[in-house]
Amino acid sequence: MRIVTYGAACSLDGFIARPDGAVDWLIFTKDAQAIMADYWQRIDTILMGRKTYEVAAGMGGGGGGGSAGIRTFVFSRTLTSLPGKGVTLVREDAAAFVRQLKQSPGKDICVMGGGDFARSLLAAGVIDEIGLNVHPVLLGSGIPMFLDPKRQVDLELTECRALAGGCAFVNYKVRQAVPAPRQRAKKQRAS
């Protein structure tokens, strides 16, 4: 089964950008670039919500991550079409679509951006890993890496290493929730 990873560079207090979307505080280092180059070799699919797509398209990206062979799906309930090529609009239930995509042949899958889209996928239990490049800065406010998924999400640390510039790369496996014994019994009786 394909692995779905949600990740980004973030401040120590959990923001991926300033309130106005600026990322002028990011530190670009060779070791972080090496991690990303390796990661891009392992994926063939990018998933993003409408807001992330609009930011990426405004910066000249938005389709295929700049690499041949990468498919991009943009999830939106409000858009009816997308300009350009190489990007597929998905208007159906994101969690169901991602579950089906995970079962199809291919490389791993990247969830890009954050906000409501990532929250909905975490809540649905379809994200398998979370990777962070934590920067040594407290922004105080901004665009949060995580919004409340309405449930506890348990994680298992799989990698942690220091990067240049005082950054830390951490990767976690998402432990998929197992219903408590009482909930399982209710579900079994309902069947």
trRosetta pair geometry for C-beta under 8 A, 3 or more apart (Angstrom, degrees):
i j d omega theta_ij theta_ji phi_ij phi_ji
1 102 5.5 24 -174 161 98 97
1 103 6.8 -30 -124 -95 90 48
2 45 7.8 34 173 32 152 132
2 101 7.2 -69 61 132 142 75
2 102 4.9 -144 58 -144 94 58
2 103 7.9 -96 17 -27 98 15
2 104 7.5 -13 -8 64 133 63
2 106 5.9 3 -85 78 139 86
2 107 7.0 85 -129 124 110 24
2 108 5.5 161 -169 -113 85 43
2 109 5.5 73 144 -14 124 101
3 108 4.5 -22 60 -126 84 111
3 109 7.0 -167 92 32 42 75
3 128 4.7 -112 -153 76 76 146
3 129 6.0 28 171 -2 116 116
4 47 7.7 -4 -145 17 109 138
4 98 6.4 41 -95 -176 155 119
4 102 6.4 -65 -35 -89 110 111
4 108 7.3 -177 -77 -172 28 82
4 109 4.6 -23 -105 76 72 111
4 110 8.0 -179 -155 -76 58 12
4 111 6.2 52 175 -30 96 106
4 121 7.4 -122 145 173 143 132
4 126 5.9 15 48 144 160 79
4 127 5.2 -107 107 -122 110 47
4 128 5.0 116 50 9 69 93
4 129 7.4 173 90 28 45 75
5 39 7.8 -111 83 -154 156 115
5 43 7.8 -103 36 -81 115 124
5 108 6.5 32 -3 160 107 126
5 109 7.2 161 21 84 67 56
5 110 5.9 -25 68 -112 91 57
5 111 6.8 -156 94 20 40 83
5 127 7.4 83 -127 -161 16 86
5 128 6.8 -53 -71 67 56 84
5 129 4.3 -23 -109 74 85 105
5 130 7.2 163 -160 -88 69 23
5 131 5.8 13 -177 1 120 110
6 111 4.1 -26 -95 67 79 123
6 114 8.0 99 -176 -103 113 68
6 118 5.3 109 -145 -140 140 113
6 121 7.1 155 -65 89 132 130
6 122 7.3 -54 6 -65 162 98
6 127 4.9 -18 -11 -143 116 136
6 129 7.4 176 28 91 60 55
6 130 5.3 -19 71 -110 89 74
6 131 7.7 170 87 27 40 68
7 110 7.6 -69 37 -148 94 89
7 111 7.8 115 11 64 55 80
7 129 7.6 -16 -48 118 111 91
7 130 6.2 146 -81 -170 75 47
7 131 3.4 -10 -104 66 142 84
7 132 6.2 -143 -146 -66 84 42
7 133 7.8 75 171 -9 105 79
7 171 7.9 -22 -99 -112 134 80
8 16 4.9 -4 132 -121 147 122
8 112 7.9 107 -80 -150 100 54
8 113 7.7 69 -75 -111 136 7
8 114 6.6 -60 -7 -53 155 110
8 132 6.9 -5 63 -119 54 65
8 133 7.4 -100 129 32 35 86
8 145 6.2 -163 60 -126 123 100
9 16 7.0 112 79 -140 59 75
9 23 7.7 91 81 -160 122 122
9 26 5.5 70 117 -125 154 109
9 32 7.7 34 -89 -161 118 140
9 132 7.6 109 -120 -168 26 61
9 133 4.3 -35 -105 72 74 109
9 134 8.0 179 -158 -74 57 17
9 135 6.1 49 177 -34 98 112
9 167 8.0 -42 -140 -141 101 136
10 14 5.9 -3 167 -142 131 30
10 15 6.2 153 -160 71 85 29
10 16 5.2 -50 -101 -83 83 65
10 132 5.6 -45 26 -152 113 107
10 133 7.3 135 18 69 62 57
10 134 6.1 -26 72 -109 83 59
10 135 6.8 -163 93 14 31 90
10 145 4.6 -8 -109 -67 145 136
11 14 6.6 -43 72 28 80 22
11 15 4.7 8 28 50 116 85
11 16 7.9 -139 2 -67 79 22
11 25 7.0 15 -85 108 105 143
11 134 7.7 30 152 -159 14 66
11 135 5.6 -49 -107 65 46 101
11 137 5.0 -76 -134 86 99 85
11 138 6.3 120 164 -117 121 24
11 139 4.5 -148 -40 -11 172 104
11 142 7.3 99 10 39 135 147
12 134 5.9 72 -94 179 61 104
12 135 6.8 -110 -35 80 72 53
12 136 6.4 34 -42 -127 121 33
12 137 6.5 167 5 63 94 34
12 138 5.7 -50 62 -77 106 70
13 138 4.8 71 -21 -141 122 76
13 139 6.1 -140 56 37 116 73
13 140 6.9 63 69 -60 162 25
14 144 5.8 10 132 -148 101 82
14 145 4.9 -114 -173 24 74 109
14 146 6.5 -61 -170 26 121 92
15 18 7.5 68 146 -84 137 29
15 139 4.6 -77 50 50 142 141
15 141 7.2 88 -84 141 151 19
15 142 3.5 76 -166 71 143 123
15 143 6.0 108 -162 62 87 48
15 144 5.9 -63 -104 -99 64 42
15 145 6.6 -149 -109 -26 12 82
16 23 7.7 -29 153 -100 62 110
16 113 8.0 140 114 -159 163 40
16 114 5.4 161 7 -10 149 144
16 142 7.3 -167 50 130 44 119
16 143 5.3 -57 59 94 86 101
16 144 7.3 50 5 141 87 14
16 145 5.1 118 -42 -84 98 73
17 20 7.9 -112 148 76 106 44
17 21 5.0 -1 153 -149 145 35
17 22 6.3 142 -172 62 92 32
17 23 5.2 -62 -113 -70 86 84
17 142 5.5 -171 94 179 45 116
17 143 4.4 18 54 31 93 119
18 21 6.8 -33 66 41 74 17
18 22 4.3 -4 35 56 123 90
18 23 7.4 -155 2 -68 84 37
18 24 7.6 -4 -14 26 129 90
18 25 7.5 119 -49 -2 101 117
18 139 6.3 -149 -98 -161 66 130
18 141 7.8 51 -158 94 60 72
18 142 4.8 -93 -134 -112 22 110
18 143 7.6 30 72 2 19 85
19 141 5.6 6 -55 123 108 105
19 142 5.3 -113 -51 -109 52 47
19 143 7.2 144 -111 -38 31 69
21 55 6.5 -158 -158 -120 135 128
21 143 6.8 44 -98 -25 55 136
22 25 7.9 88 124 -4 92 85
23 26 4.9 16 159 -19 96 119
25 135 6.6 127 132 130 99 154
25 137 5.2 -120 175 77 132 171
25 139 6.9 -159 25 -87 167 104
26 135 6.7 -117 -121 -80 49 153
27 32 7.6 130 102 -5 79 153
27 135 6.0 150 12 -128 102 110
27 164 7.6 -145 143 104 125 81
27 165 4.0 169 161 158 153 160
27 166 7.7 101 11 51 170 81
27 167 5.9 -157 66 -44 127 123
28 32 6.7 -128 -151 71 44 129
28 33 7.0 52 -177 -55 85 103
29 32 4.7 92 58 10 84 102
29 33 6.9 -146 96 -6 43 88
29 163 5.9 148 68 162 146 106
29 164 4.0 172 -151 66 149 114
29 165 5.3 -147 -56 -4 131 121
29 167 7.0 -162 12 25 136 132
30 33 5.5 -55 -147 38 33 114
30 34 6.3 38 153 -24 66 102
30 164 7.1 48 39 14 77 145
31 34 5.5 -47 -147 31 35 114
31 35 6.7 40 151 -20 63 99
31 163 4.9 -167 92 -142 127 90
31 164 5.5 139 19 0 118 98
32 35 5.6 -48 -152 32 36 114
32 36 6.5 32 151 -14 65 106
32 133 5.7 64 -130 -136 116 148
32 163 5.6 64 -58 -168 87 149
32 164 7.7 -106 -15 45 93 90
32 167 6.7 10 -68 86 123 156
32 169 7.3 174 -105 -70 75 117
33 36 5.7 -57 -149 41 33 110
33 37 6.2 37 153 -23 67 105
34 37 5.6 -49 -143 34 32 112
34 38 6.5 32 156 -17 63 104
35 38 6.0 -59 -154 37 28 110
35 39 6.3 29 150 -21 64 110
35 133 7.4 153 79 -81 150 118
35 163 8.0 -61 -16 -99 137 132
35 169 6.0 -160 -99 -120 164 155
36 39 5.4 -53 -144 37 34 115
36 40 6.3 37 157 -22 67 102
37 40 5.9 -51 -147 32 29 111
37 41 7.0 33 151 -21 59 103
38 41 5.9 -57 -161 29 34 114
38 42 7.0 24 149 -15 65 109
39 42 5.9 -66 -157 36 37 109
39 43 6.7 12 158 -7 71 112
39 110 7.6 87 158 -90 110 124
39 131 7.7 -163 -107 86 140 168
40 43 6.4 -67 -140 41 33 99
40 65 6.7 -171 -130 139 109 138
40 67 6.0 149 179 -37 119 158
40 70 7.9 -53 -161 -75 87 141
42 107 5.9 173 165 -179 44 117
42 108 5.1 10 141 28 94 121
43 46 7.2 76 146 -66 134 69
43 70 6.9 44 115 -123 91 107
43 107 5.4 160 -146 118 19 117
43 108 4.8 -67 -95 81 70 81
43 109 6.4 123 -142 -96 102 14
43 110 4.9 17 -142 -27 163 104
44 69 5.9 -63 -137 144 98 90
44 70 5.7 -148 -159 -110 44 57
44 71 6.5 38 144 14 77 87
44 106 5.1 -124 63 -175 129 104
44 107 3.9 111 -6 39 100 110
44 108 7.6 118 14 52 69 42
45 70 6.9 -174 -73 -162 21 70
45 71 5.1 -14 -110 66 73 94
45 72 7.7 158 -161 -85 53 32
45 73 7.1 7 -171 1 99 104
45 101 6.9 171 167 176 167 129
45 106 6.4 55 -25 143 118 145
45 107 7.2 173 3 73 84 81
45 108 7.7 -135 41 117 91 36
45 109 4.4 -27 79 -116 113 81
45 110 6.9 173 93 25 57 70
46 64 7.5 174 17 -114 128 16
46 65 5.5 148 -46 -42 144 112
46 70 6.1 43 -13 165 102 113
46 71 7.2 -169 27 94 69 47
46 72 4.6 -14 66 -110 105 78
46 73 7.2 179 89 27 55 64
46 109 7.7 168 -88 -165 21 65
46 110 5.0 -23 -111 71 68 104
46 112 5.4 7 -168 -10 105 125
47 72 7.9 173 -79 -157 25 55
47 73 5.3 -14 -111 67 68 100
47 75 6.9 23 -173 -18 91 113
47 94 7.9 110 -175 -160 128 107
47 98 6.8 18 -103 -97 163 109
47 109 6.3 33 -13 172 111 108
47 110 6.9 -179 23 90 73 50
47 111 5.0 -29 71 -107 106 63
47 112 6.9 163 74 17 48 76
47 117 7.8 -172 139 163 96 126
47 121 7.8 105 116 -77 144 154
48 52 4.2 -117 -172 89 115 125
48 53 5.1 144 107 -57 121 82
48 56 7.0 22 142 0 173 143
48 72 7.1 -14 17 -167 106 98
48 73 7.6 157 28 85 60 55
48 74 5.7 -24 76 -111 84 69
48 75 7.3 -169 96 19 34 83
48 111 7.4 138 -82 -166 53 52
48 112 4.5 -34 -82 69 107 97
48 113 5.0 92 -142 2 95 127
48 117 6.9 72 -173 119 39 168
49 52 5.3 91 56 15 73 102
49 53 6.9 -134 100 -7 36 94
49 74 7.3 66 -179 -162 12 69
49 75 5.5 -47 -109 67 56 93
49 76 7.0 112 -170 -76 62 71
49 113 5.8 -123 32 93 90 148
49 115 6.5 -99 47 75 153 113
49 116 6.5 115 -121 72 165 85
49 117 3.1 -147 -50 -47 121 140
49 118 7.9 -95 -19 -21 121 65
50 53 5.6 -61 -148 37 30 113
50 54 6.3 29 158 -21 67 105
50 74 6.4 86 -90 173 52 105
50 75 7.1 -97 -35 87 73 52
50 76 3.9 81 -68 -96 116 111
50 78 6.7 15 -87 48 170 102
50 79 5.9 170 -115 -19 121 120
51 54 5.8 -53 -149 33 31 110
51 55 6.6 29 153 -15 64 104
51 113 6.9 144 85 -167 86 144
51 115 6.3 10 57 44 140 161
51 117 7.9 -157 36 -13 95 119
52 55 5.8 -55 -151 37 34 110
52 56 6.1 31 153 -17 68 109
52 112 5.8 161 159 114 146 88
52 113 2.8 -76 -87 -81 146 147
52 114 7.5 128 -73 20 122 48
52 115 7.6 -168 -43 28 100 118
52 117 7.1 -82 2 30 123 147
53 56 5.7 -58 -144 41 30 110
53 57 6.0 29 158 -19 67 109
53 62 5.5 78 -163 -141 69 103
53 74 4.4 35 -77 -125 154 127
53 76 7.8 -78 31 -49 142 120
53 82 7.6 -70 165 -125 143 127
53 87 7.4 111 -145 -161 124 145
53 113 8.0 -57 -30 -45 54 150
54 57 5.8 -51 -139 39 28 110
54 58 6.2 32 156 -22 61 109
55 58 5.7 -59 -151 36 28 114
55 59 6.6 16 155 -10 63 109
55 113 7.7 137 44 -107 127 113
56 59 5.9 -65 -151 42 31 104
56 61 4.3 -74 179 86 89 101
56 62 4.0 143 110 -76 102 70
56 112 7.5 43 -61 130 143 139
57 60 7.8 89 -174 -41 31 7
57 61 6.9 -99 -79 77 30 50
57 62 3.6 28 -72 -51 71 158
57 63 7.9 57 -96 -24 85 86
57 83 7.8 104 -157 60 142 103
57 84 7.8 -175 -132 14 114 144
59 62 8.0 142 53 -34 77 91
61 65 7.2 27 -167 -115 119 30
61 66 6.5 -55 -123 -46 102 94
62 72 7.2 132 156 150 49 164
62 74 8.0 8 -172 -71 92 131
62 84 7.6 93 97 65 119 152
62 87 6.4 -24 143 -72 87 147
63 72 5.3 -143 -136 31 46 146
63 84 6.1 -126 -40 125 151 131
63 85 6.9 96 -171 93 159 49
63 86 3.7 91 174 95 122 117
63 87 4.5 -97 -105 -46 96 100
64 67 6.1 -148 156 58 90 53
64 68 7.3 13 178 -99 135 23
64 69 8.0 110 -153 56 109 32
64 70 4.5 126 -156 75 67 96
64 71 7.3 -10 -99 -92 75 15
64 72 5.6 -102 -51 -22 43 113
64 86 4.9 -54 -30 174 114 132
64 87 7.8 -113 -27 -65 73 74
65 70 4.9 -43 35 108 109 162
65 72 7.2 160 -22 -73 78 112
65 110 7.7 62 -71 58 146 149
67 70 4.8 69 78 -9 96 125
71 86 7.9 -154 -130 -174 48 68
71 88 7.0 0 -179 6 101 118
72 86 6.3 48 29 141 110 82
72 87 4.7 -38 88 -112 112 75
72 88 7.0 161 90 22 56 71
73 87 7.6 152 -99 -165 20 66
73 88 5.1 -29 -108 72 70 97
73 89 7.9 131 -160 -114 63 9
73 90 5.1 25 -178 -16 108 124
73 97 7.5 -169 162 146 154 135
73 101 7.9 -108 -3 -92 159 154
74 79 7.4 -7 121 55 120 154
74 82 6.1 112 46 -80 142 147
74 87 5.7 25 -11 176 114 113
74 88 7.2 172 22 82 73 43
74 89 5.6 -33 71 -107 96 58
74 90 6.8 169 78 21 40 79
75 90 5.0 -32 -99 74 69 103
75 91 7.8 151 -153 -90 58 26
75 94 4.8 34 -143 -96 154 113
75 97 7.6 177 -99 56 115 149
75 117 6.1 135 67 -128 124 117
76 79 4.0 41 103 22 150 103
76 89 6.5 -50 38 -154 105 97
76 90 7.7 119 23 68 59 56
76 91 6.6 -37 79 -100 61 71
77 91 6.5 105 -112 -153 42 79
79 82 6.6 40 161 -67 141 76
79 89 6.0 -126 106 -138 118 131
79 91 7.8 -141 73 -87 75 98
80 89 7.9 67 154 149 17 164
81 89 6.5 -133 -132 -12 29 156
82 87 5.1 -88 121 99 151 119
82 88 7.9 167 32 -152 139 6
82 89 5.0 171 -16 -56 110 108
84 87 6.5 50 90 20 101 113
90 94 7.0 106 114 -101 126 68
90 97 5.6 76 -173 -140 144 170
92 96 6.7 -77 139 72 109 115
92 97 5.7 129 85 -57 105 115
93 96 4.2 55 91 18 115 112
93 97 6.4 171 89 -15 58 88
94 97 5.7 -61 -148 38 30 113
94 98 6.1 25 159 -17 68 108
94 117 6.9 -162 -138 -149 168 80
94 120 5.8 76 65 112 135 131
94 121 6.4 -83 130 -72 121 87
94 124 7.6 -176 94 2 88 157
95 98 5.9 -56 -145 38 29 107
95 99 6.4 34 155 -22 64 105
95 120 6.7 -120 -50 149 99 93
95 121 6.5 171 -92 -112 76 55
95 124 3.4 -138 -119 -152 133 165
95 126 5.6 177 -144 -17 74 136
96 99 5.7 -50 -148 33 31 114
96 100 6.5 28 155 -15 63 106
97 100 5.9 -61 -154 39 29 108
97 101 6.2 30 150 -21 66 110
98 101 5.3 -52 -141 38 35 115
98 102 6.3 43 156 -27 65 101
98 109 7.5 159 -148 131 93 160
98 121 6.3 50 5 -127 170 109
98 124 7.6 116 57 97 127 139
98 126 4.5 92 108 158 129 153
99 102 5.9 -51 -153 28 28 114
99 103 7.1 22 151 -15 59 106
99 124 8.0 -107 -47 149 106 123
99 126 5.9 -104 -66 -108 72 123
100 103 5.9 -61 -159 35 35 110
100 104 6.9 37 147 -29 66 104
101 104 5.7 -52 -152 23 37 114
101 109 6.5 86 129 -89 122 153
102 109 7.1 -90 -89 4 72 142
102 126 6.9 -150 -33 -160 139 98
106 109 7.8 64 107 -62 122 89
111 117 7.4 -175 -169 126 107 106
111 118 5.8 121 147 -104 132 87
111 121 6.1 -148 -114 66 152 164
111 127 6.4 -51 0 -107 150 109
113 117 6.3 42 92 56 118 131
113 118 6.8 -160 98 -35 72 110
114 117 7.5 144 139 56 15 89
114 118 4.9 -45 -143 13 46 140
114 143 6.5 133 67 148 129 103
114 144 6.8 -151 144 99 141 54
114 145 5.5 -119 -121 -147 147 35
114 146 7.2 -94 -160 -65 115 31
114 147 7.6 130 158 -13 92 92
115 118 6.4 105 53 24 41 95
115 119 6.8 -72 139 -6 34 106
115 143 7.0 -48 -63 -172 99 102
115 144 7.6 115 -86 67 56 77
115 147 6.2 38 -155 -18 35 130
116 119 5.4 -59 -143 39 31 116
116 120 6.2 32 160 -23 68 104
116 147 6.5 -15 -81 43 45 156
117 120 6.0 -56 -152 31 27 108
117 121 6.7 19 154 -11 62 107
118 121 5.8 -59 -149 40 34 108
118 122 6.2 35 154 -19 69 106
118 127 7.4 42 -160 -68 77 148
118 146 7.3 -101 111 -113 124 55
118 147 7.5 126 76 25 91 91
119 122 5.8 -56 -147 38 30 110
119 123 6.2 30 155 -20 65 108
119 146 7.2 115 -86 -166 85 59
119 147 4.1 -44 -73 70 137 103
119 148 6.8 37 -144 69 126 36
119 149 5.3 -163 -161 -89 72 68
120 123 5.6 -53 -145 37 30 113
120 124 6.3 24 156 -14 64 110
121 124 5.7 -57 -143 42 31 108
121 126 5.1 -83 -165 63 84 102
121 127 5.1 89 131 -42 105 101
122 125 7.7 39 177 -69 32 31
122 127 5.3 -27 -89 22 62 132
122 146 7.6 23 -13 -140 168 97
122 149 4.1 -92 104 -99 111 142
122 153 5.7 -44 -178 -82 111 151
122 174 7.7 -148 -134 -127 80 147
123 149 4.1 -170 -69 -170 76 87
123 150 5.5 36 -121 43 121 100
123 151 6.3 120 -132 20 70 106
125 174 7.8 177 -149 136 60 132
125 176 5.4 74 -165 -141 113 93
125 177 6.2 -104 -99 26 125 95
127 130 6.9 50 149 -64 126 84
127 174 5.6 95 104 -18 81 160
128 173 6.9 -31 163 -151 71 71
128 174 5.6 -147 -158 37 22 106
129 158 7.6 -53 -131 27 109 141
129 171 6.3 -5 -175 -174 114 94
129 172 6.6 157 -157 83 63 50
129 173 5.8 -37 -101 -106 78 48
129 174 6.4 -133 -73 -7 23 87
130 155 6.6 -56 36 -119 121 132
130 171 7.3 167 87 -154 48 49
130 172 4.8 -6 57 57 92 103
130 174 6.5 89 -16 -59 95 96
131 169 7.4 -4 -173 -171 92 88
131 170 7.3 177 -149 93 50 49
131 171 4.6 -8 -106 -108 84 84
131 172 7.6 -170 -74 24 43 64
132 145 7.4 29 -113 -158 116 156
132 169 7.2 170 89 -150 52 46
132 170 5.1 -3 57 59 96 91
132 171 7.7 -178 22 -79 62 43
133 163 6.9 -11 -148 16 96 159
133 167 5.7 6 177 176 85 131
133 168 7.7 165 -157 81 44 38
133 169 5.4 -17 -104 -99 69 76
134 167 6.3 156 78 -162 51 72
134 168 4.7 -13 56 60 107 89
134 169 7.7 -175 16 -83 76 24
134 170 6.5 22 -11 8 116 109
135 165 7.8 -29 -136 123 81 115
135 166 7.7 67 -164 96 52 90
135 167 5.4 -28 -102 -106 53 96
136 165 7.4 -163 19 139 112 75
136 166 3.9 -28 -11 125 146 124
136 167 6.6 -120 -16 -77 85 48
139 142 4.8 -5 126 -15 144 132
144 147 6.1 118 87 -67 125 68
146 149 7.6 -56 -172 -29 100 95
149 153 5.9 50 49 -38 148 120
151 177 6.7 -35 149 -65 137 159
152 177 7.7 123 78 -97 76 119
153 174 6.3 -41 -178 -144 105 102
153 177 7.7 -82 -113 -50 52 105
154 174 7.6 111 79 -166 53 56
154 175 4.2 -37 94 56 103 119
154 177 7.4 126 17 -83 101 70
155 172 3.9 -1 -174 177 121 137
155 173 6.9 143 -162 70 65 44
155 174 6.1 -40 -104 -105 72 48
155 175 6.6 -159 -90 3 17 89
156 172 6.3 139 64 -163 38 77
156 173 4.5 -19 60 58 100 99
156 175 5.8 92 -23 -50 102 103
157 160 6.1 -8 -174 -36 121 114
157 170 6.8 -58 -135 -164 96 101
157 171 7.6 104 -159 79 56 52
157 172 5.7 -43 -95 -102 44 79
158 171 5.0 -57 68 102 97 97
158 172 6.4 148 9 -120 88 23
158 173 5.2 83 -40 -25 125 95
159 169 7.0 -24 123 119 107 96
159 170 6.8 167 92 -151 67 37
159 171 4.1 26 47 38 103 109
160 168 6.8 -1 -166 178 82 107
160 169 7.2 172 -144 90 35 59
160 170 5.0 9 -106 -109 80 81
160 171 7.7 -144 -61 26 52 65
161 168 7.2 170 87 -156 33 66
161 169 5.3 -6 59 56 82 99
162 167 7.6 129 -167 83 54 51
162 168 5.9 -40 -107 -104 50 75
163 167 4.1 -28 68 80 113 99
163 168 6.5 -174 13 -90 89 19
163 169 5.5 83 -40 -23 119 96
164 167 7.0 12 72 30 41 99
179 183 3.7 -120 -180 95 112 121
179 184 4.8 149 93 -58 116 75
179 187 6.7 84 79 -7 172 138
180 183 4.8 89 54 9 75 104
180 184 7.2 -142 93 -8 36 87
181 184 5.7 -55 -147 35 32 112
181 185 6.4 33 157 -21 66 104
182 185 5.8 -53 -152 33 31 112
182 186 6.7 31 151 -18 63 104
183 186 5.7 -53 -151 35 35 112
183 187 6.4 33 153 -18 67 106
184 187 5.7 -57 -149 38 32 111
184 188 6.2 32 153 -20 67 106
185 188 5.7 -54 -146 36 31 111
185 189 6.4 30 155 -17 64 105
186 189 5.9 -56 -149 37 30 109
186 190 6.3 29 154 -20 64 109
187 190 5.7 -58 -148 36 31 112
187 191 6.8 41 152 -35 62 101
188 191 5.8 -46 -156 16 34 117
